[in-house]
Amino acid sequence: MNNNFDPAAHKMKSGLEVHHQILTEGKLFCRCPAGLYTNKHDAEILRHMRPTLSELGEYDGTALMEFKTKKEIIYLLDYDTVCTYEMDDTPPFPINQEAVDIAIEIALMLNCKIVSEIHIARKQYLDGSIPAGFQRTTIIGVDGWVPYKDRKIHIVQLALEEDACREISDIGHVVTFKTDRLSMPLIEVVTAPEMVTPNEVAEVGRIIGRLLRSTGKVRRGLGSVRQDVNVSIEGGTRVEIKGVPRIPLFPALVYNEAYRQHNLLKIKDFLTTTIGSIEDLKADEFDLQAIASKVSHRLIKKSIEKRDAKLRGVVFRNLKGLLRMTTQPGLTFAHELSERVRVIACLDQLPNLLHTEDVSVAGLEPKDQQLLAKAMNLNKNDTAIIAWGSEQDVKTAIQEIILRVQEAFGGVPNETRQAKSNGLTDFERILPGADRMYPDTDSPPTAITLERIEKIRAQLSRPPWELEKKYTELGIAKHQAEILALHPQRAVVEAVLAKNAIDPKLVVWTMIDLGKHLQRQEFPIQLLEASHWEKVFALIAEKKIYREGLDLLLTFVAAHPEEDPEDYLAAQNITPLLGDNLQKKIEKIAAPNRNLKLFDDSNWPKVLMGIVMGEIRGRAAGRDIWDIVKNQTR
């Protein structure tokens, strides 16, 4: 990060779009099973995508951009997870009502107003991720909020939609998808752009994520949740960072995008100061095939010899220095051009262009610089870019380079960008506009009755932030309260705490701390069901087992879930020792050990405590045992 750049000083604002698969048995618009992933496939389908006109007779810019790529799209089909609906060969089934109920529940927890009718819309996607070329989506709730510090972050809407395919590879003009994830129910939570620092974006993302997980009705694991982050600064525009898989990446991505927009505005100033307006831009294109064989650069030479590649170039007059201007940390404006070429012209073997301002080892050698200067009539204030590949691809590349420089006169273009693990981003596509959405004529409206909403509302669990406050007021540590609020067996803990029969700290320690310890020892504690935990806590409440013996009991229950744990206590003679019986048992254990040789006699109580615990572990409270042991003399 550039420590001299402060996003807040540039009035940065950011919003989130959280996409999370919900836990249903079937897919959203068909009856195929949801959640089944496979590496096998039974058939392949090849398709090409073409844009369609919107209701107003206009094309969406993203669709036109995707059409330029001329992609061949291959779908790998598994018979167990896909049907003719996903391939757009039959109309959709009625929407999955289980998914609608879950979406309503989550929308209510987000304090949203629920719509009275579901209207399905089509959202156009020409990247191939949906074979139909559009995603079916519907709004369930609007105008909600979540608490954040001393204010509210508003929820613009919660939508229910079908998930897209899994991308397997994208090389050149061929992209391959698996269809097992296609049409799985997915909710989209959209916040208002009310986060004003990079860290706030991450913190709000955690709040929303914790609320979704607390329902127990969303899927977990890799690929089940994807977040889009929208960022803009004063003078910039909304840029969407697509598909961020992990919240810890948010701060760096948001910061670097704000920094990128700041630098793009500086580039805009450079352009207008240097040459004036976009009408004054002089971009001269050159067919360089006549000198291609004379270029000594290894990549160009190899490409032309092996693939008969074409070489073309463009010169921007009086714009020397443009390509070296910083955009993201460690990147320059030349990277913006390279990414456009990679995505739209499909020249994805990097580097995919060279320019006269590159002074690195991999750049153009002086000999090649002189050759190109002569061929393109370069002046000292000009900058030149060359690209190579198939004839059509290299023409597209040059056109996109010119277009991107033209866009730079406007500052920050509306883009969707791809998140990278180092906190930087790459170009993905033009940001979609309103023209991509239109009604789905295959799906009739569906009413959501007040009775249905109120029935779901009556069964809502409290949101995590309320549960955490309640648990901490009971004396439970903050980190334990955060875990408990999302625990799958939280209802068991709630029932136990309501009876006031056990110390809340002991309940939480048993389920969370001891449970984690035993999991690390490879005992499958996570598989215990509510009935198992209820029996364990009942034995604690009845003082038939104490804290010190709970690891033995839980280990047995995990290994023998079908057996009664009380039978185990009886078989192991783990019966309570109280009062005089405990005193007599400890004295009996102490008697033969009083002559033990010790380096320091003052350690006798601690030594005896260890011996006693080994024999009567779990039959009495540790503090009661210590009260007796510490008074035992040699």
C-alpha positions in Angstrom: 0.0 0.0 0.0 1.0 3.6 -0.6 1.2 5.1 2.9 0.8 8.6 1.5 -2.6 7.9 0.0 -5.7 8.2 2.3 -8.9 6.9 0.7 -11.1 8.8 3.2 -9.5 12.1 2.1 -10.7 11.4 -1.4 -14.3 10.6 -0.2 -14.1 6.9 -0.9 -17.3 5.0 -0.6 -17.9 1.3 -1.0 -20.8 -1.2 -1.0 -21.1 -5.0 -1.0 -22.9 -7.6 -3.0 -22.8 -10.8 -1.0 -23.8 -14.0 -3.0 -24.4 -17.1 -0.8 -25.8 -20.4 -1.8 -28.7 -21.5 0.3 -29.2 -25.0 1.7 -32.0 -26.6 -0.3 -32.5 -30.2 -1.6 -33.2 -29.1 -5.2 -32.2 -26.4 -7.7 -34.1 -23.2 -8.2 -36.1 -23.7 -11.4 -35.9 -27.5 -11.9 -35.9 -30.7 -9.8 -32.3 -31.6 -10.1 -30.5 -32.1 -6.7 -28.5 -29.2 -5.4 -25.1 -29.4 -3.8 -23.7 -32.4 -5.7 -20.3 -31.7 -7.2 -18.5 -34.1 -9.5 -15.3 -34.4 -11.5 -16.8 -36.8 -14.1 -19.0 -35.8 -17.1 -21.2 -37.8 -19.4 -21.5 -35.4 -22.3 -20.2 -32.2 -23.8 -22.0 -29.3 -25.5 -20.5 -26.6 -27.6 -22.2 -23.2 -27.8 -21.6 -19.6 -29.0 -23.3 -16.6 -27.4 -24.9 -13.6 -29.2 -26.3 -10.4 -27.6 -30.0 -9.7 -27.7 -31.9 -6.4 -27.7 -33.4 -5.0 -24.5 -37.0 -4.0 -24.3 -36.0 -0.6 -25.4 -34.2 -1.9 -28.5 -30.7 -1.4 -27.1 -27.7 -3.7 -26.6 -26.0 -4.0 -23.2 -22.4 -2.8 -23.4 -21.1 -5.9 -21.5 -22.9 -8.2 -23.9 -21.3 -6.5 -26.9 -17.9 -6.7 -25.2 -18.3 -10.5 -24.6 -19.4 -10.9 -28.2 -16.1 -9.4 -29.4 -14.2 -12.3 -27.7 -15.6 -14.9 -30.1 -15.5 -17.5 -27.5 -16.3 -21.2 -28.0 -18.0 -22.4 -24.9 -17.9 -26.0 -23.8 -20.2 -27.4 -21.2 -19.3 -30.6 -19.4 -22.6 -32.3 -18.4 -23.2 -34.9 -15.6 -26.5 -36.7 -15.9 -27.0 -36.7 -12.1 -26.8 -32.9 -11.8 -28.2 -31.3 -14.9 -31.3 -31.5 -17.1 -32.7 -29.9 -20.2 -33.8 -26.8 -18.3 -30.2 -25.8 -17.5 -29.4 -26.2 -21.2 -32.3 -23.9 -22.1 -34.0 -26.6 -24.0 -37.2 -26.6 -21.8 -39.0 -23.9 -19.9 -38.3 -23.4 -16.2 -40.3 -25.3 -13.5 -42.1 -23.2 -10.9 -39.7 -21.5 -8.5 -38.5 -23.7 -5.6 -40.7 -22.6 -2.6 -38.2 -24.0 0.0 -35.7 -21.5 -1.5 -38.2 -18.7 -1.3 -38.9 -19.4 2.3 -35.2 -19.3 3.2 -34.8 -16.0 1.3 -37.8 -14.5 3.1 -36.3 -15.6 6.5 -32.9 -14.0 5.7 -34.5 -10.9 4.3 -36.5 -10.5 7.6 -33.4 -10.9 9.7 -31.8 -8.1 7.6 -34.9 -6.0 8.5 -36.1 -5.9 4.9 -39.6 -5.2 3.7 -40.9 -8.2 1.8 -42.3 -7.8 -1.6 -45.9 -8.8 -2.2 -45.2 -10.6 -5.5 -42.3 -12.4 -6.9 -41.5 -11.2 -10.5 -38.8 -13.2 -12.3 -36.4 -11.2 -14.5 -33.6 -12.3 -16.9 -30.2 -10.9 -16.3 -28.0 -11.2 -19.4 -24.7 -13.0 -19.2 -22.7 -13.6 -22.4 -19.5 -14.9 -20.7 -20.8 -18.4 -21.1 -21.3 -19.1 -17.4 -25.0 -19.6 -18.0 -25.9 -21.7 -21.1 -29.2 -19.7 -21.6 -27.2 -16.5 -21.9 -29.2 -15.1 -18.9 -29.7 -15.7 -15.2 -33.2 -15.8 -13.7 -33.4 -13.6 -10.6 -36.1 -12.0 -8.4 -36.2 -9.5 -5.6 -37.5 -10.8 -2.3 -36.8 -7.9 0.1 -35.9 -4.2 0.0 -34.9 -1.4 2.3 -33.3 -3.3 5.2 -30.3 -2.6 7.5 -27.7 -4.1 9.7 -26.1 -2.4 12.8 -22.6 -1.2 12.5 -20.8 0.7 15.3 -23.0 3.7 16.0 -24.9 3.7 12.7 -26.9 1.5 10.3 -25.6 0.1 7.0 -28.6 0.0 4.7 -29.5 -3.1 2.7 -30.8 -2.0 -0.8 -32.3 -5.4 -1.6 -32.1 -9.1 -1.2 -32.5 -11.1 -4.4 -33.0 -14.8 -5.0 -31.3 -16.1 -8.2 -29.8 -19.2 -9.8 -26.0 -19.8 -9.6 -23.8 -20.1 -12.6 -21.5 -22.8 -13.9 -18.1 -23.6 -12.5 -15.3 -22.4 -14.8 -12.7 -25.2 -15.5 -10.5 -23.4 -17.9 -10.3 -20.3 -20.1 -7.6 -20.4 -22.7 -7.6 -18.3 -25.9 -11.0 -18.5 -27.5 -12.1 -21.6 -25.6 -13.7 -21.6 -22.2 -14.9 -24.8 -20.4 -17.5 -25.0 -17.7 -18.9 -27.7 -15.4 -22.7 -27.5 -15.0 -23.1 -29.2 -11.6 -23.4 -25.9 -9.7 -25.7 -24.3 -12.4 -29.1 -23.2 -11.1 -28.4 -23.9 -7.4 -30.4 -21.3 -5.3 -28.4 -18.3 -4.4 -29.2 -15.2 -2.5 -27.7 -11.8 -3.2 -27.5 -9.2 -0.4 -26.8 -5.7 -1.8 -25.7 -2.9 0.6 -25.8 0.8 0.1 -22.3 2.4 -0.6 -22.0 3.5 3.0 -18.6 2.1 4.0 -16.0 4.9 3.9 -12.7 3.0 4.8 -11.3 -0.3 3.5 -11.5 -1.8 7.0 -15.2 -0.9 7.3 -15.9 -2.9 4.2 -14.4 -6.0 5.8 -16.2 -5.5 9.1 -19.6 -5.1 7.5 -18.9 -8.1 5.3 -18.2 -10.1 8.5 -21.5 -8.9 10.0 -23.5 -10.0 7.0 -21.6 -13.3 6.6 -22.2 -14.1 10.3 -25.9 -13.4 10.0 -26.3 -15.7 7.0 -24.4 -18.5 8.7 -26.3 -18.1 11.9 -29.5 -19.3 10.1 -28.0 -22.7 9.4 -29.6 -22.5 6.0 -26.7 -21.5 3.8 -24.1 -23.7 2.3 -20.5 -23.8 3.6 -17.3 -24.5 1.9 -15.2 -23.4 -1.0 -17.3 -21.7 -3.8 -20.5 -21.4 -1.7 -20.0 -17.7 -1.1 -18.7 -15.0 -3.4 -18.6 -11.3 -2.7 -18.5 -8.3 -5.1 -17.1 -5.1 -3.8 -18.1 -1.8 -5.3 -15.6 1.1 -4.9 -15.6 4.8 -6.0 -13.8 8.0 -5.0 -14.7 11.6 -5.6 -14.4 12.3 -9.3 -14.3 8.6 -10.1 -17.1 6.1 -10.7 -18.4 2.8 -9.4 -16.0 -0.1 -10.1 -17.1 -3.6 -9.2 -14.4 -6.0 -7.9 -15.9 -9.4 -8.7 -16.0 -12.7 -6.9 -13.8 -12.0 -3.9 -13.7 -15.3 -2.0 -12.3 -14.2 1.3 -13.1 -11.2 3.6 -9.5 -10.7 4.7 -8.8 -9.6 1.1 -11.3 -6.7 1.3 -9.1 -4.0 2.8 -6.2 -4.3 0.3 -8.5 -4.6 -2.7 -10.6 -1.6 -1.7 -7.5 0.5 -0.9 -5.8 -0.4 -4.1 -8.9 0.3 -6.2 -9.3 3.7 -4.6 -5.6 4.3 -5.3 -6.1 3.2 -8.9 -9.0 5.6 -9.4 -6.9 8.4 -7.9 -4.2 7.6 -10.4 -6.6 7.3 -13.3 -7.8 10.8 -12.5 -4.2 12.0 -12.6 -3.8 10.3 -16.0 -6.9 12.2 -17.2 -5.3 15.5 -16.1 -2.1 14.5 -17.9 -4.1 13.8 -21.2 -6.1 17.0 -21.1 -3.1 19.1 -20.2 -0.8 17.5 -22.8 -3.0 17.3 -25.8 -6.5 18.7 -24.9 -9.6 16.8 -25.6 -10.4 13.3 -26.9 -10.9 14.9 -30.4 -7.3 16.0 -30.3 -6.0 12.4 -29.8 -4.0 11.1 -32.7 -3.7 7.3 -32.9 -2.1 6.0 -36.0 -2.4 2.3 -36.8 0.3 0.4 -38.6 0.5 -3.0 -40.3 4.0 -4.1 -39.4 4.1 -7.4 -41.2 6.7 -6.2 -43.7 9.3 -5.8 -40.9 8.0 -8.6 -38.6 10.8 -11.0 -39.6 13.4 -8.4 -38.8 12.3 -7.9 -35.2 14.7 -9.7 -32.9 12.6 -9.8 -29.7 12.4 -13.5 -28.7 8.6 -13.7 -28.1 7.7 -12.0 -31.4 10.3 -14.0 -33.4 9.1 -17.3 -31.9 5.4 -16.5 -32.5 5.9 -15.5 -36.1 8.1 -18.5 -36.9 5.8 -21.1 -35.3 2.3 -19.6 -35.8 2.7 -17.2 -38.7 1.5 -14.4 -36.4 0.6 -11.0 -37.6 2.3 -7.9 -36.2 0.5 -4.6 -35.8 1.2 -1.4 -34.0 -0.4 1.9 -32.9 1.3 5.3 -32.2 -0.1 7.9 -29.9 1.3 11.2 -30.9 2.8 13.5 -28.3 1.8 11.1 -25.4 5.3 10.0 -24.3 5.2 9.1 -20.6 1.5 7.9 -20.5 2.3 4.2 -20.4 4.7 4.6 -17.4 2.2 6.4 -15.2 1.3 4.4 -12.1 -2.1 2.9 -11.6 -2.0 0.2 -8.9 1.1 -0.4 -6.7 3.8 -1.7 -8.9 1.7 -1.4 -12.1 1.5 1.2 -14.8 -1.1 2.3 -17.3 0.4 -0.2 -19.8 -1.0 -3.0 -17.6 -4.5 -1.5 -18.1 -4.0 -1.9 -21.9 -2.5 -5.4 -21.6 -5.5 -6.6 -19.6 -8.0 -5.4 -22.1 -6.1 -7.2 -24.8 -5.9 -10.4 -22.7 -9.7 -10.5 -22.1 -11.2 -9.1 -25.3 -8.7 -10.0 -28.0 -8.0 -13.4 -26.2 -4.2 -12.8 -26.4 -3.6 -14.4 -23.0 0.0 -15.4 -23.3 1.8 -12.6 -21.4 3.4 -10.3 -22.2 0.8 -9.8 -25.0 2.1 -6.3 -26.0 5.3 -4.3 -26.0 5.8 -0.6 -26.0 8.5 1.9 -26.5 8.4 3.2 -22.9 9.4 -0.2 -21.4 13.0 0.0 -20.1 12.9 -3.5 -18.5 15.1 -6.4 -19.5 12.1 -8.0 -21.3 11.3 -4.8 -23.2 12.2 -3.9 -26.8 16.0 -3.8 -27.5 17.5 -0.6 -29.0 17.7 -2.4 -32.4 14.0 -3.1 -32.4 13.2 0.4 -31.1 15.0 1.9 -34.1 13.3 -0.5 -36.5 9.8 0.4 -35.2 10.6 4.1 -35.0 11.4 4.1 -38.7 8.4 2.0 -39.7 5.9 4.1 -37.6 7.5 7.5 -38.1 8.0 8.0 -34.4 8.9 11.3 -33.0 10.6 11.9 -29.6 7.3 12.7 -27.9 5.4 9.8 -29.3 4.7 6.4 -27.7 4.1 3.2 -29.6 2.6 -0.1 -28.8 2.8 -3.4 -30.8 0.8 -6.6 -30.5 1.1 -9.9 -32.3 -1.2 -12.9 -32.9 -3.8 -14.1 -35.4 -4.9 -11.5 -37.8 -8.4 -11.0 -36.3 -7.1 -11.1 -32.7 -4.3 -8.5 -33.3 -6.8 -6.2 -35.0 -9.1 -6.4 -32.0 -6.1 -5.8 -29.7 -5.2 -2.6 -31.4 -8.8 -1.4 -31.4 -9.1 -2.1 -27.7 -5.8 -0.3 -26.9 -7.1 2.8 -28.7 -10.5 2.6 -27.1 -8.9 2.3 -23.6 -6.8 5.4 -24.2 -9.9 7.2 -25.3 -11.7 6.2 -22.2 -8.8 7.6 -20.1 -9.9 11.1 -21.1 -13.0 10.4 -18.9 -11.0 9.3 -15.9 -12.3 6.0 -14.4 -14.2 3.7 -16.8 -17.2 1.6 -15.5 -15.6 -1.8 -15.1 -15.9 -5.1 -13.4 -12.5 -6.2 -12.2 -11.1 -9.5 -11.1 -9.7 -9.8 -7.6 -6.2 -11.2 -7.2 -4.7 -12.8 -4.1 -2.1 -10.0 -3.8 -4.8 -7.3 -3.3 -4.5 -6.0 -6.9 -7.1 -6.4 -9.7 -7.3 -7.2 -13.4 -9.9 -6.2 -16.0 -12.8 -8.6 -16.3 -15.4 -6.8 -18.4 -17.3 -3.6 -18.9 -19.7 -2.9 -16.0 -23.2 -4.1 -17.0 -26.0 -1.5 -17.3 -29.8 -1.5 -17.0 -30.1 -2.9 -20.5 -29.1 -6.4 -19.4 -32.3 -6.9 -17.4 -35.7 -7.7 -18.9 -38.8 -9.7 -17.7 -38.9 -13.5 -17.9 -42.0 -14.3 -19.9 -41.7 -18.0 -19.0 -42.4 -17.4 -15.2 -45.7 -16.0 -13.9 -45.8 -13.8 -10.8 -46.0 -15.5 -7.5 -47.8 -13.9 -4.5 -46.2 -13.7 -1.1 -49.0 -13.6 1.5 -48.9 -11.8 4.8 -49.7 -15.1 6.5 -46.6 -16.7 5.0 -44.4 -13.8 6.1 -45.7 -13.8 9.6 -45.4 -17.6 10.0 -41.7 -17.3 9.0 -41.2 -14.2 11.2 -42.6 -16.1 14.2 -39.8 -18.7 13.9 -36.9 -16.3 13.4 -33.8 -16.7 15.5 -32.2 -13.7 17.1 -29.4 -12.1 14.9 -25.8 -12.9 16.0 -25.1 -9.4 17.4 -28.0 -9.8 19.8 -27.0 -13.3 20.8 -23.4 -12.2 21.4 -24.5 -9.4 23.7 -26.7 -11.9 25.6 -23.9 -14.4 26.0 -21.3 -11.9 27.2 -23.8 -10.6 29.8 -23.9 -14.2 31.1 -20.1 -14.0 31.7 -19.1 -15.8 28.5 -15.9 -14.6 26.9 -16.4 -12.5 23.7 -14.6 -14.9 21.4 -16.6 -17.8 22.8 -19.8 -15.8 22.4 -19.0 -15.1 18.7 -18.5 -18.9 18.1 -21.6 -19.9 20.0 -23.8 -17.5 18.0 -23.0 -19.5 14.9 -22.8 -23.0 16.5 -25.0 -25.6 14.8 -26.1 -26.9 18.3 -26.8 -23.4 19.6 -30.4 -24.4 20.3 -29.2 -27.0 22.8 -27.1 -24.5 24.6 -30.0 -22.0 24.7 -32.3 -24.7 26.2 -29.7 -25.6 28.9 -29.0 -22.0 29.8 -32.8 -21.3 30.1 -33.0 -23.9 32.8 -30.2 -22.2 34.8 -29.0 -25.7 35.8 -25.4 -25.4 34.7 -22.8 -22.6 34.8 -22.9 -21.0 31.4 -19.1 -20.9 31.2 -19.0 -24.7 31.7 -21.6 -25.3 29.0 -19.7 -23.2 26.5 -16.3 -24.6 27.5 -17.7 -28.2 27.0 -19.1 -27.5 23.6 -16.5 -25.2 22.2 -13.1 -25.5 23.9 -13.3 -29.2 24.8 -15.0 -30.0 21.6 -12.3 -28.4 19.5 -9.6 -30.1 21.6 -11.1 -33.5 20.9 -11.6 -32.8 17.2 -7.8 -32.1 17.0 -7.4 -35.5 18.6 -9.4 -36.8 15.7 -12.5 -37.7 17.7 -15.6 -36.8 15.5 -17.2 -34.5 18.0 -18.6 -32.4 15.1 -20.9 -35.3 14.2 -22.7 -35.3 17.6 -26.4 -34.5 17.2 -28.6 -32.4 19.5 -29.8 -35.6 21.3 -26.2 -36.5 22.3 -25.5 -33.0 23.7 -28.8 -32.9 25.6 -27.9 -36.2 27.3 -24.4 -35.0 28.2 -25.6 -31.7 29.6 -28.3 -33.6 31.6 -25.7 -35.7 33.2 -23.7 -32.6 34.2 -26.8 -30.9 35.6 -27.6 -34.0 37.7 -24.0 -34.1 38.9 -23.4 -37.6 37.5 -20.3 -36.3 35.8 -17.9 -33.4 36.5 -15.8 -31.2 34.3 -12.7 -33.2 34.8 -14.3 -36.4 33.3 -16.1 -34.8 30.3 -13.3 -35.6 27.9 -13.7 -39.3 28.7 -17.5 -39.1 28.3 -17.5 -37.1 25.0 -14.8 -39.4 23.6 -17.1 -42.4 24.3 -20.2 -40.7 22.9 -18.3 -39.7 19.7 -17.2 -43.3 19.2 -20.5 -45.0 20.3 -23.2 -42.5 19.3 -25.9 -45.2 19.5 -25.2 -46.1 23.1 -26.5 -44.5 26.3 -23.6 -42.5 27.9 -25.0 -43.2 31.4 -24.3 -46.9 30.8 -20.7 -46.0 30.1 -20.5 -44.1 33.4 -21.8 -47.1 35.3 -19.5 -49.5 33.5 -16.5 -47.4 34.3 -17.6 -46.9 37.9 -17.8 -43.1 37.3 -20.4 -42.5 40.1 -20.5 -39.3 42.1 -18.4 -39.0 45.3 -19.8 -36.5 47.7 -19.2 -35.4 51.4 -17.8 -38.1 53.7 -17.5 -40.6 50.8 -15.2 -38.2 48.9 -13.1 -37.6 52.1 -12.7 -41.3 52.8 -11.8 -42.1 49.2 -9.1 -39.5 49.1 -7.7 -40.6 52.5 -7.6 -44.2 51.2 -5.7 -43.1 48.1 -3.3 -40.9 50.2 -2.4 -43.5 52.8 0.0 -45.7 50.7 1.5 -42.7 49.0 2.6 -40.7 52.1 6.1 -42.2 52.0 6.8 -41.0 48.5 10.3 -39.5 48.1 10.0 -35.9 47.0 12.6 -33.3 46.2 10.5 -30.7 48.1 7.9 -31.8 50.6 5.9 -28.6 50.0 4.9 -30.2 46.6 3.1 -33.0 48.4 -0.5 -31.6 47.9 0.1 -31.1 44.2 1.6 -34.6 43.8 -1.3 -36.1 45.7 -3.8 -34.2 43.6 -2.4 -35.8 40.5 -2.7 -39.3 42.0 -6.2 -38.7 43.2 -7.4 -37.3 39.9 -6.1 -40.3 38.1 -8.3 -42.5 40.2 -11.5 -40.6 40.7 -11.5 -38.3 37.7 -15.0 -37.1 36.8 -16.6 -38.3 40.0 -16.2 -35.1 41.9 -15.6 -31.4 41.2 -11.9 -30.5 41.0 -12.3 -27.7 43.5 -13.9 -30.1 46.1 -11.1 -32.6 45.7 -8.5 -29.9 46.1 -10.1 -28.6 49.3 -9.6 -32.0 50.8 -6.2 -32.8 49.3 -4.5 -29.6 50.4 -5.2 -30.5 54.0 -3.7 -34.0 53.8 -0.4 -34.3 55.7 2.6 -36.5 55.1 
